[in-house]
Amino acid sequence: MPAFYDKPAMFANFTTQDNNLYNKLPFYLVKNEVKHFPTWNVFEQLLEDVRWVPNEGDVMKGVTPQRSPVGRALFFPNPITTLPNKDIYQVTESAETAIVYKHRYESFQFNFVPNFDVFWKDYLAFNDKDIVDKIAVSNNQFLETQMWFSAANVYIAGVGIQTGCPTGQGNIPLNAPNSKTAAWLTGIAQQVQSNLSLRDVYNAVLSLQEDFAAPPFEGARNMPMDNEGLKGKYVVVTSTEAWMNWTFDPDVLNKLNGLAPCDLNLLFNDFKGLLFGTTTVKLHRYPIRFNIVNVNDPSGNLLYASGTPIPPEIYDATDNKWKPNPYYTSLLTAPFEIAWALGASFGKSIKVGPPPKEFATRNMSAEKFYSLRWNGEVQLTDQVLISYPDGSLDLNPYGEQLKFISQCTHGYLPGERRYGFPIVFARRRPSKIAN
C-alpha cells in the first residue's frame, strides 16, 4: 500500500520509499503528466471564520445573540383616545462549544541514492504537492464530518425534512451514543423514495427559507473575487453525477407543468447552474456514499459495513496506479449519497493561528533548532531515525535520509444549526436508451 491512514504517531518511522516504484535508467521514459480532477476545498468556502483565542482553555464557546421573535400575526393597537398597550422585547443568546483537533501528515523516507538512477527527477516535489492536496481533502472531509454529526435536521429524498436528529459527536466505529450512528443512517436511508430530483431541491430550499428562516449567502470566501452568482442565493452541494442527472429530470423535460426555467448552463467560477432564481450548485468531488447492507468482496469478506461511508479511491497494485474505488462508483454497492442544502452562518471553520511564540520562533543560531509548525505547512526534514539491517538505530548524522512532515489543526464551530441540512438520496443515472 502506498498510503496509511489514522496510524499512531510512532508508526513506520523507519520506512523508506520503495525505489522500485519508479521507472529507472537505462529504460527511456517520458513522465506522463496526468491532469488530476481539480480538488476544491468545498466547505471551507461556504463557512465563516472564527479565530481561536489563546490562553482561553481547550474548549471554545461560541455565543450567538438571538433577536426576539415575531410573536403575532395580526396587530391591533388601541385607539389614540385610550391607554395604549406596549410591547416589551428581550434579546437572548445561544451557545455552541467546540474543540480543536490535530493531525499529522508524512511521507516515506527518501534516500539520496535514487537521485542518481531515478529518471523522474522531480519526484520529491511531486510528493510535496501530494501531501498538500491530501491536507486540503482531509480538511474538507473534517468539516463535512462535523457538519454531518452536528446537523439537527436531515432531508430525506421523496419524503421531506426529519427534525430532531441526534447531534452528538461521532467516532470512527460510528456507534457513539446520541450520534448519527451507522445503524441510524441505515434506518434513514431505508425511508428514501427517490433520487436527488429538482423537486426535492426545490422543497429543500423552500424549507431553508420558509421553515427555518435561513439567510442566503452574500458571497464566498477564499476566492480571488466576489462570486456574483452566489450573492442572495442558497447553495446545494452535490456530486457531478447528481447535477448532470438533472438534464433528464422529469420536471425539466415536462416544461409545460415542470419547474422550468432552470438554467443549468450558467457558470459562476466553480459554482454551476442557477435553480429557480434562488439556488446555485457547488460540485463535490468526494461526496459521502454508502449502502444499507454490508458490502463484501468476491470472496465474501466484509469490506464496508452497512451505513459506513465508502472510500472514494483505491491503489491498484497490479499496475501501481490510483483509481476510483469501484465499490464507491457503483450504483449497486454504493446506492445512496449525501448532498447539502446550505444557507449562510450554518457553521464556522476555526482558525487556530500560530503556536505560542516560544515554540514558533528560532531564538538560537543553532541550525538544528526547529520551530513548531501546525498550520499545514509541509517541511522537508532530515530529523529521522535510520534502521540498519542488524536492527540497530541511528540518528541520520550524514543526512542521507529525508522525509516530508506536516502537522495541521482542524476545527469546526456550529453556527445556527437550522440554516443547513444534509440531503440523503438514492443515486441514479440516466437510461442509456431514450424512452
N, C-alpha and C positions, 0 to 999 in steps of 0.2 A: 504494500500500500504506500502511495506517495504522500499521504497525509494522515494525521491522527487528530482526534477531537476530544476535548474535555479530559485531558490526561493530567495527572498530578504534576506539581512543579519539578519534581526530580526525575520525571520520565525521560528516557532517551537522551541523557546529557552527553553521551559519547558517540552517538550515531553519526556517521559520516555519509555524505551524499554519495550514492552509488554512481561511480564514474561510468559504468556500462550503460546507464540510461541515456547517455549522449552518443551521437554518432561521432566517430573519431577518424583521423587520418589513418591510412592513406586513401580512404574512400572519399570520392568527391561528393560534396554535399552542398546544396543550396538550402539554407534555412527557410522553411515555409513561414511566411508572415500571415498568420490567421487573424482575420478581423473578428474579434470577440464581440458577442452581443453586448451593447452598452449596458453597464450596470449602474443604475441610478440609486442614489440614497433616497428612496421614495418618501418615507415617512418623515425624515429629517426636514424636508422642505415644508411639510404641512403642519408641523408642530411649532409652538412658540418656544423661546429660550427662557431658561431661568438659571441664574448662576448660584452655585453653592457658596455659602458664606463660611469662610474659615473660622475655626475655633468655636463653632456653634454645635458641636456634637456630631454623631454619626447618623442622625435621623433628621431629615428636613421636613418641616411642616409648612405647607403652602396654604395661606389663608385667602379666601376669595370673598370680597364684600358682596352681599346679596341685597338687591333692592327690595322694597316692599312690593307685594303682588297687586295686580289689578283685581280688586275683590268684589266687583259688582258689574252687572251687565247693563243695568238701567240706572239713571241718575235723576233724583228728584230733590233738588234743593227747596228750602222753604221760601215762601213769598217774602219779599223785601219788607213787608209790613209786620212780619212776625219774627220771633227769635230764631236766628239761623242755627242749623246743625253744623258740626265740624268734623273733619277727618283728621286722624292722628296717625302718623306713619312712623314705623320703626324699622331701621335697617339692621340686618344681622350679618353674620359671616359663616361660611362653611370652611372646613379644613380638610386637607389631604396630607398624608405623610409619605415619604419615600426615602430609600437608602441608595447609596451609590455602589455599583459593582465594579470589579476589576478583573481583567482577563489578560493573559499573555499570549503572544504570537511569536513563533520562532521558525527558523529554517533548520534543515540538517546542517551539519558542519561541512565546510568546504576546505579542501586541501589545495595547496598551491600547485601540486604536480599536474592536475588536469589542465592548467593553463598552457602546458607545453604540447599536449596532444589532443585536446578537445577543440574541434573545428568551430564550435559555437562559442565565439569569443565574448559575447555579452550575456552569458548565462547568469552571472551574478546580478546584473541589472534587471534581468527578467525575473529572477527570484524576488528581488526587492519590490518590483511592481506587483507581483503576485500577492505578496503579503499585504501591501497597501489595499489592493482590491478586496481581499478577504476581510480586512478590518471594516471596510465600508459595508460589505454584505452582512457581516456579523452585527454591526451596529444597527443596520436596518432590521435584521431579524430580532434583535433585542427589543427595539421599540415596538415592533408588531406583537411580540410575545407579551410585553407589558400591557399594551393596549387591549389585547385579547382577554387577558385574565382580569383586567380592571373594568371591562365593559359591563354596564348594568343591564343593557338590553341587547337582544340579538334578533335580527330579521331572518325569518325562515321563508325561503322562496316558495311562492304559491300559497303561503299561509298568512304571513304578516309578522308584526312585532311580538316578541315574547319578552315581557318585562320581569324584573325581579330575579335576574340570573345571578349565579354565585360570582363574587368578586374577590375571593381570597387569592393569595399569592400561590402560583403553581409551582411544581417541582419537575425534575427530569422524568420520574416514573409516571407522571400525570395522574397521581392519585391523592394529592394533598386535600385535606378536609376543607369544605366550604369553597372549593375552587372548581373551575371548569375541567373536570377530570376527563380522561379518555372515555369512560363509560357515559358521562353526561353528554359529551359531544356526539357519541354514537346515538344516544336517545334523541337528541335534537335533529340529527341528520335523518333519522327514520321518519320524521314528520315532513321532510322536504317533498314538495309536489311538482317542482318544475326546475328548469334551468334558470340562469340569470336573464330573464326576459326584460325588455324595455318597460313592460307594465310593472314589473317588480321594482325596477329602478325608480320609476315614476312614483310609486307608492312609498318607497323608502325615503325619497327626498321629501315627499309630502309630509311624512311623519316627522322628519327632521324639522321642517318649517312650522307645521301646524301643531303637532302633538308635543314637541319638545322645545320649540322656540329657539332652535339653534341659529346663530348668526352666520351669514355666508362669509367666505373669505374676502379679504381686501388686497390680495397679493400673495406671493410666495417667497420664502426665504431661500438663501443660498443660490440665487440665480443672478446672472450678470445684469439683468434689467427687470423692472417690474413686469409681471406677466399679465398683460391687459386682459387676456381671456379668462383669468381666474377671478378678477375683481367682481364682487357682487354675486359670486357663484358658489354652489356647493360642489364637492368633489367626490366622485366614485373611483375607488382604486380597485382595479381588477386586472385580469390576465389578458394578453393579446388574443387568446382563444375565445374568451367570452366577448370581447369587444368586436372581433371580426364576425362572430356569430350573429350580431345584431343586423347585419346586412340582410339576413334571411328571416328576421323576426316577423311573426305574423302581423304585428302592428305597423311594421314598415311596409310590408307587401300589400296590406289592406289599407291603402291610402285614403279610401273613402270614409272608413269608420275608425281608422287607427290613430296612432299618436303623432303622425307627421304634423309639422316638419321636424325632422331630426337630422341635423347636418353633421354626418359622420366624417366629412372630408376636411373640416376646419382643423388647422394645426396652430396651437399657441405654444411655441417652444416644444417641450416634451409633454404638454397636455394635449389630448386629442379629442376632438369632437365637441359639439355643443348640443346638449339634450334639453328639449322643452324650454329653452331660453333660460334655464336656471342652473344647469349642471354641466361641469366639464369632467372628463375622464382622464385619469392618470394610469398608465400601464405599469403593472407589477411583474417583474421578470420571474420571481420565485414565490408565487402565491402558495398559501397553505393548502395542500391536497391530502386526502385521507380516504379510508374505506371504513365501512361499518361492520366488516368481517375481517378476520385475520388474513393477512397476505403471506402466502408460503412460496418457497422456491419450488422448482420442478421435482425436487426430492422430498418435498413435504416438510422441509424445515421452516420454522417461523421466521419471517423477515420483519414484518411490521404488524403489530397488534392492532386490533380494532380501535378506531379513534385516535391512532397515533400518526402525526404528520410524517409523510414520506419524503426522504431527502431528494432534492431535485437532480443531483448529478452523481455519477459514479466514476471510478477509474477502471478501465478495461486493461487487464494485464496481458491480454493476447496481442495487443498492438501498441501498448503504452500510451493510450490516449484517454483524456477525459471525455465523457459522453453524457448526454441527458439520460437520466435513470429511466429505463423502460417501464418500471413499475410506477413511476411518477407521471409519465406522459400518457400511459394507457387509460382509457375510459373504463376498462374493466377492473383494473387493480387500484385505481385512484378515481372513483366516480364522483367524489364530492370536493368542493373547493370553497374557499372563504374570500369574499370581497369586502370592501369597506365603503360605507357612506359617511362622509365627514363634513361637519361644519367647523367654523373657527373655534379656537380655545378648547378643543377636546382634551388636549394634554400638552405637556411641556417636556422638552428634552433638556436634561440637566447638564450644564457646562461646569466642570469642576475647576478649571483653571490650573495654574502651575502648582507644584507641590511647595511646601514651606521653603523659604529662601535658603535655609541651611542645607537643604537637600538639592536645591535646583541650581546652585551656582558652584563654580570651581574657584575656591579661595586659595588654593595651593598651586604652586608651579609644577608639582609632580605630574608627569604625563599620564599616570595611571589613576589619577583621582577622578572618578567618574561621577557625573551628576545623575540624579534620579529623573527619569522621564516617564510620564504616564499618560500622555495625551495622544498616543498612537504614532508618534514619530518612530520610524524604523531606523535602527542603528546597526552598523556593521562592527562587530566586536571580536577581539582575539582573546577575551576572557572566557576561555572554555577549558574543560578538562580533557586530557587525552588518555585513552585506554590502550595499553600495549598488549601484544599477544599473550604475554605471560600473566596478564591480569593486573599488573601494576598501573598506577595512575601518575600523570604528570600535569604540570600547570601550563603547558604550551609556552615554554620560555622562549622558543625560537620564532613564535608567531606563524607557524606553518598551517594552523587551522583558523578558520574564520566562521562566523555564524551571524545571521541576521536575527535581531531581537526587537520586540516591540511590546509595550505594555499600554493598555488603553482602559480608561474608565467609561462606564456606561451608566446612564441614569435616566429615569422617567418619572415625572410627577403628574398624576391625573389632574385634569382641569375640571371642566364641567362634564360629567360622565354621560349626560343625556344628549350631548351635542354630537355624538357619533356612535356608530354601532357596526359590528360585523354582519355580513350577509352570507348565510350558509345556503349553497345551491348545488344542484346536480349539474355536472358537466355534460356538454353535448357538442357535437359538430354537425355542420350541415350535411344532408344526404349527398352522396357523390352523384346521384342521378336526380335530375329535376323532376318534380311531380307533374 
